[in-house]
């Protein structure tokens, strides 16, 4: 089925404390190659911290509001597709004493890819269906294989 809708990958990463996301560089190169080969039209890279407050009525920043919105959209996609997103299901209670009142947060994963076709979420990686996990690496390897790309030849 052909469609004129653009296909975009949104890569969410949690960089190491003092790094700039270098640990994700190979993945970025591979996603750029999927763009060059025409499987994707675009990609954006977004960063997030270790966790995001999901309890308070108002998100503290625009960035946190975007993260909360994206997580809700991913959860809606998972419910529709009957899959689990274990990487965004971990919660923690933070803050007490000098940190202020305690509140519930979602512990954010190191890496999450949200694929869009047009404005709609097409897929979220990693996910789990019927006990079978599909990781970000699985999706990239499948896409490279589909395109006939030798995934051993990644130059960073």
Buried (B, 14 or more C-beta within 10 A) or exposed (E): EEEEEEBBBBBBBBBEEEEEBEBBEBBBEBBEBBBEBEBBBEBEBBBBEEBBBBBEEEBEEEBBEBBBEBBEBBBEBBEEBEBBBEBBEEEEEBBEEEEEEEBBBBBBBBBBBBBBBEEEBBBBBBBBEEEEEBBBBBBBBEBBEEBEBEBEEBEE
